Amino acid sequence: MTIHKLQINNIRNIQSVSLKPSEDINIFYGNNGAGKTTLLEAVHLLTHGRSFRASRHKSLILQGAQQATVFGTVGETETPVGIQKDIKNNTQIRIAGEKVSQVSELARLVPVQVINSDAFQLLEGSPRNRRQFLDWGVFHVEHGFIRAWSDLQKSLKNRNTLLRSGKMSDQLRDVWDKEFVTAANTIDRLRQKYLGEFKERFHLLLQQLVELDELTLSYYRGWDKTKTFEEVLTDSLRRDLNSGFSHYGPQRADLRIRKDKLNAADLLSRGQQKLVVSALKLAQAEDLISRKNHRRCVFLLDDLPAELDRQHLTQICQLLESMDAQVFISCIDPSSFDGIWKNQDRVKMFHVEHGALSGEMNE
């Protein structure tokens, strides 16, 4: 989906900004603290119902304001989409004028990839970061995933509650174990199917950016691959009862990224890590575009030139330019991109200063 218009009110240091972004490449430049990242953050809020920054909701809202809002029009029919958050952390979402209760409806409408300083957590962070990356892809290409995920969360929550209570009868345990197993096996199957098709695309794209022949992706499903999940739950029951939670399942899965059989984060330079993360994100978007009849993806790239030399910055930018994607980039110095784009007419530049915009389009 393409975002055609944006109206941002009372987010951090932005009181009111309206713009019509390019359908292709948008660059926001200015000094630190000017509001560049906040513009990208507003797009993420509109499409995910939350910020990509790890912060309290109150810090998202302009000081002195009661609520923050982002409104946009998306897609070929320019469907109106809006989100409002207030200081009490209440959220209202509307799509085409109708109230929406599930944030997943926003995410499905506009697929968004983020590459910022937090993206390094794909390599350095916990398995949760890599599960989220993997599940982004599965969510957007497998319609049955969100239902299975909801069933998993419900069954896991109820099972853990019973484990902690110490009063779990065999009959009640069997009820929740059955639902847990069904959801777990569905999620595992969808994840493995997706990753099997994704890995080749990732390696081909990585080769265009950097030579890392020994880099591998492997999937740990969250339990012993030689046993059924039913067997694992039976074998681990005493341990689960003693600790009060389920030790195994899709909630423990990991996407292992290794070089020479060691964690890639321990061996790669910061620049190499950014190239690997960029390749993962680009390949995932390219995969979505190919599977979903050229469905567009939106990229939010915060301070893209950081940790990249001129050659690799050019390679990433030209890969982005060749994709059917809408791109929002923040940077301090716009000259970093001089001579990089093959078609400069597809690029719009916006200067950001004190939470205000100037540029080719500011309405």
Secondary structure as GFF3:
##gff-version 3
##sequence-region A 1 363
A	DSSP	beta_strand	3	11	.	.	.	ID=ss1
A	DSSP	beta_strand	14	19	.	.	.	ID=ss2
A	DSSP	beta_strand	25	29	.	.	.	ID=ss3
A	DSSP	alpha_helix	36	48	.	.	.	ID=ss4
A	DSSP	alpha_helix	57	60	.	.	.	ID=ss5
A	DSSP	beta_strand	67	74	.	.	.	ID=ss6
A	DSSP	beta_strand	79	86	.	.	.	ID=ss7
A	DSSP	beta_strand	91	95	.	.	.	ID=ss8
A	DSSP	beta_strand	98	99	.	.	.	ID=ss9
A	DSSP	alpha_helix	103	109	.	.	.	ID=ss10
A	DSSP	beta_strand	112	115	.	.	.	ID=ss11
A	DSSP	three_ten_helix	117	120	.	.	.	ID=ss12
A	DSSP	alpha_helix	121	124	.	.	.	ID=ss13
A	DSSP	alpha_helix	127	141	.	.	.	ID=ss14
A	DSSP	alpha_helix	145	165	.	.	.	ID=ss15
A	DSSP	alpha_helix	170	209	.	.	.	ID=ss16
A	DSSP	beta_strand	215	220	.	.	.	ID=ss17
A	DSSP	alpha_helix	229	235	.	.	.	ID=ss18
A	DSSP	alpha_helix	237	243	.	.	.	ID=ss19
A	DSSP	three_ten_helix	250	252	.	.	.	ID=ss20
A	DSSP	beta_strand	254	259	.	.	.	ID=ss21
A	DSSP	beta_strand	262	263	.	.	.	ID=ss22
A	DSSP	alpha_helix	264	267	.	.	.	ID=ss23
A	DSSP	alpha_helix	270	291	.	.	.	ID=ss24
A	DSSP	beta_strand	297	302	.	.	.	ID=ss25
A	DSSP	alpha_helix	310	322	.	.	.	ID=ss26
A	DSSP	beta_strand	325	331	.	.	.	ID=ss27
A	DSSP	three_ten_helix	334	337	.	.	.	ID=ss28
A	DSSP	three_ten_helix	344	346	.	.	.	ID=ss29
A	DSSP	beta_strand	347	353	.	.	.	ID=ss30
A	DSSP	beta_strand	356	359	.	.	.	ID=ss31
###
